[in-house]
Amino acid sequence: MGRELFGEDVDLTDNTPLGKMIYLQAQQRAEDNEELEQVYNARFVDTSEGASLETNVIRVITRKRWLKSSGAVILNLNKGTKVNTGDLFKTPYNVYFKALEDVQAVEDGNYRTTVEALEYGAIGNVEPGDISIIVNPQNGINSVTNPGAFFNGQDEETDEELQDRYYESLGKLGSRRIESIEANVLEEVEGVRAAIAIENDTNEVDAEGRPPHSVETVVLGGLDEDVAMAIFRKKGGGIRAHGSTVYTFTDNRGILHEIGFTRATTVSVYVKVNVKKNKQYPLNGDDLVIAQIVKYIGGTYNGTLFNGVGMSSDVVCAKAEARVLSVEGIDDVSVEFSTDGVSYESKNVLIAFPEVAETDESNVEVMNLA
């Protein structure tokens, strides 16, 4: 533009008044174009983020927010002992829980009460027996334990996870029962990380033992009652909800219903990432590599739970290596997997039904590639 106005020999270097004016205008034009691009991209699920993404998907789903984990514990108390609301218990790895109600022991024995995690998020999802330490010791409280696992703690969804769940939940609006069950469990049940429904529409028991005309829903996370009710609301009439976990309830007409589903099992995956670095490799490069691996496989990184590959999906070396190569300063990479933390191979981890792969930052080691 400057040469069109003032001739081909005009000086447009940064030190000239005209050059400085053009530089400032070009910078402002670039910023304006970036804002216009963001406004355009905000219209679409795949390219929007934050509040714009939430607006785009709100007709089907809403973003999952932070939730505290809660569940039942068993207290062994002497007669006359009182446990007050707010009394604290914890796990050996320092996840704290508070009592939600008073308990008064009328005789020696075991008493059941409900506790809730002090922190929001999946950090409060504990295995049976993990809650074992009395933070406020007093005479008459002999022991505490949680007989069952806690599933309902939940981290807030990332934009990427919300986009993935939006497409998985589109079946919720349809009449196809299998997709509707999956979508309803994923959307409506707090704490669910993965779900898949499989039907047997034949007149015979299938190879996996499902009865004729039944559906089996495999779920990772969520409370039994919430999962069962989500299945019941979408299950077709006359179709049996089959599974190893059975929840029984009575509807408002007094009819008894047994809703079955199956709990997914997790497969722990250990990873060695061999990286050839160059001068652009950042100081926190190892942390970025670990984060990419955890996000791909699924598990906890820096206190956030990522869904990862999902139900019955294999962990693939090439896909993990592609994630690592997105980190700046890496010339080459090779990944080795293990399921026992001892024997490592550059080989895909096969995830059977009904299993889900899982790792965390402590299971991932970054090494220099020779």
N, C-alpha and C positions, 0 to 999 in steps of 0.2 A: 504494500500500500504506500509506504514511504517513497519507494523508487518510482511508483507510478505518478506521484505528485511532484517530486523534486528531481527526478532523473536517476539514471542508473549509477552515477558516480557519487550519489549522496552518501555521507558517512553515517552508518547506523550502528556503530559500536556502542558498547555499554556506557562509555564515558561521555558521549555527546548528548545534548538535550533531547534531540529527536529519538535517539536510541533508548534513553531512559523512559521517555513517554510511551514508546511502543512496548517496552518491557512491562511497564506497569499495567497498560491496557491488556496485553496478552495474558498476564497473570490473572487479572480480574475476569477476563473471558473464560479462561480455563476453569476457574472456581465456579463461575455461573453454569458452565456446561456440566460440571460434576454434579451440581445441585439439581439441574434439570434431569440428568440421568437417574439420580436417586428417586426423584419424583415419579419418573416413568416406571422404574423398576418396582416401586412400592405398590403397583397395581397387581402384581403377580405373586403367587405363592412361592415359586422357585427362586425369585430374586429379591423379595422383600425381607425385612428383618424387624425385630423388635415389635413396637406397637402396630406398625403397618402389617406385619405378618399375622398378628393376632386378629386384626380386623378382617383380613382376607379369609381366614379359616373359621371365623366365628359361627358361620351357618352350620358347620359340621361338628367342630370340637372347640374347646378352649384350652389354653395352656395350663399344664399341671403345675401347681404351685408347691412351695415348701410345705411339708407336713411332718409332724412329730410321730414317732413310732409309739405304740401302746400295746398292752396285753396283760395277761394274768400272771401273777406270781403266787407261790405257796409259801406262807410264813409258818414256821413252827414256833408256837408261843406257849408260855406257861400261863396258868390260870391267873386272871387279873391283869395281865399285861395289855397295854394299849399302844397301838401304832397310830400315829396321828397323820392327818392329811399333810402332805409335804415332806414327810420323812424320806430320807434318801437311801438308795441302794445303787450299786454299781457293778460293772463287770471287771475282770482282772486287767482289761486294757482301758479302763477309766472312761467308760460311757455311763453317764449318770441317769438315774430314773427317780421320779418322785411318786409317792403314794397319792392316789386321787380320792381316797376316802378313809375315814377312821375305821379301825378294826379293834374290837374289844374282845379279849379271850375270856369266855365264860368257864372254860376248863382247859386242861392241857391238851394240845393237839395241833393239827394243821388248819390254817385259815387261808382262804383264797381272797385276793384283792387285786385291784387294777392299778398298774403303774404307767407312767408316761415319761418318755425321754425328755431331758432338759433341752437338748439341742434339736433343731429341725434337721430333717434330711434322712437319708438312708443309713447314716452312721448308727442310728438306733435300731436297725434290723439285726437282731441277735439270734443266735442258735440256742436250742434248748439247753438249759443249765448254765448259760453264760452269766446271768445275774445271780451273783453268789456272795457279794460283800455288803455288809450292813455299814453304811456310812455314819449313822447316828447310833452307836452301840448303846444298849440299855439292858438291864437285867430283865430276863424273861423272853427276849427275842433270841432264839437259839440258832435259826438258820433262815435263809431265803433262797428260793430258786424259781426259775421260770420253766414250767413243764413243757411248753411249746415254743416254737420259733415265733419271732415278731416279724411281720412282713410289711406293715403299712406305713413305715417311714418313707418319705419321698423327697427327692431333690427337685428343684424347679427345672422344667424342661429347657434345654437349649433350643435355639432357633432350628438347628439341623434336626433334632429329635422331633420337634413339633411338625416340621415339614414331612418327615417320614411317617409320623402317626396320622397326619391328615390324609395322606394317600391310602394308608391302611384302613382308615375309618370311613372311606367313601361307601363301603358296603353296608354301613349302618343304615343308610337311607333306602336301601333296596329291599326287595322281598326274598332274595336268596338267603336261606336260613343260616348256612355255614358262615358266610362272610359277615352276616349281621351279628351272629353270636360273637365271633372274634372281635369285631369292631366295638360291640357294646361292652365287652369285658375290658378291652384296652382303654376305652373312653371313660366308662362309668366307675370303674373300681380303682380306688386310690391305692397306690403302691405296686400296681401291676407293671412289670417290665416287658413281658412277652406273653403271647397267647396264640394258640392255633387250635382250630376245631377240625375234627376228622369224622366223617360219617360212614356208616355202613348201611347202604340202602338196599341190601340184598335180603333174601329170606334165610340166609345161613350165617352162622358165626364166622367172622372173618379171621384171617391168619393171625391178627394181633389179639384175638379173643373178644372183640366187640360183638355184642348180641345183635340179632337182626333188627334193622330199622332203628338204629341208635346213633348218637353222636357223642364223641369223646372230646372234651376240651382240655387241653394241656396248658397250665398256667404257671408262670413264675411271678410270685409276689401276690399281695392282696390278702384280705381276711376271708376265711372260708364262707361266711354268711354272705358277704358282699359279692364274691365270685358266683356263688350258687344262684343268688337272686338275679344277677345280670344274665346268666344263662337261661334261667326260667322265663324271663321276660321276652326272650327272642326265640326260644325253642318252639318248634311246631307241635301242635296237638297230636298225641299218639306216638311221639318220638321219645325214646328213652334217653335220658342224660346219663351216660355211662362213665365210670371212673373209679379209681381206687379210694378217693375221698368222697364220702356221701354226707350231704347235709339234708336234714329232714325239717320240714316246716308245714304248718297248717294254714291254708288260705282262708279268706273271709267267709267261705261257704262251709268251712269245717272239713274240707277234703285234705288228706295227708299227701304230701309230695316228697319224693326222694330224688334229690338232684346230685348226680355224680359228676366229678371231674378229677383230673389227675394232676398232681404236683410235678412240675419239671424238676429234674435233678441238674445240678451244676457240675461242670467239668473244669477243674482248675487247670489253667494253661500257664506254663513258665516259659519265658522267652529270653534268648540271648540275641542281641542285635549287634552284629559286627559291622562297624562303620569305617569307611575310608574318608577322612576329613581333609578339607583344604583350608586356606587362610580365611575364607568367609564364614567358617563355622563359628556360631556365636558362643559366648561364654556359658550361656545356659542351654547349649545345644543338646546335652544329654537329657535334660528335663523335657525339652520339646520332643525328642525322640520317644521317650517313655510315654508322654501324653498321647502321641499319635498311635502307639501300639495299644494302649488301654482303650482309647476311643474306638479303635477298629474292632478289637475282640469283645470289649464290654467289661465293665467293672468300675472300681473306684480310683479316681485320681484327684489328689488335692482336695479331698472331701466331697467331690461331685461324682455321682453315679451315672455311667454311660451305658446305654442299652447294647451297643455293639452289634455283632452279626445276627443275633436273634435266635429263635427257636430252631433246633435241628439243622443249623447251618455250619458247614465246615469252616475251620480257620485255615486260610490259604496263604502260603508263603509269599506268593507274588503280590497279593493284595496288601499284605502287611509291609512288604518292601516298598511298594508304591507310596504308601502313607509316609514312610520314613523319608523317602526321597523328596517329599514336599518341604522338608526342613532345609534351610539354606546352608550351603557349605559342605554338602555331602557328594562325593564323586561316585561312590559305590557302596553297596550294602548287601549283606546276606543275613537271613534270619533263621534261627534254629528254635524249634519248639520242643517242649517236654510236658508230660502230664504227671510226672512224679518228682520233678525238680532234680533228677539225677541224670537220666539218659536224654540227651538232646540230639535231634536230627533236623536236617533241612528238608522237612517233610510235612505235608498238610496234616492237621489234626482232624480226624473224622469224628463228627458229632452225630450220634445216633438219636433215635426218637425214644423217649421224650427228654432230651438233654439240651443244655444251654452252656456255651463256653463262657468262662469268666476268668479274669485276671485282676491284678492291681499293681500299683507302682512298685511294691516290694518284690514282685515276681518277675520284674523286667530288668535285665542287666545290659548296659551298653558297653561294648568292648571295641578296641581298635582292630580294624581289618588289616591283616598282614599283606 
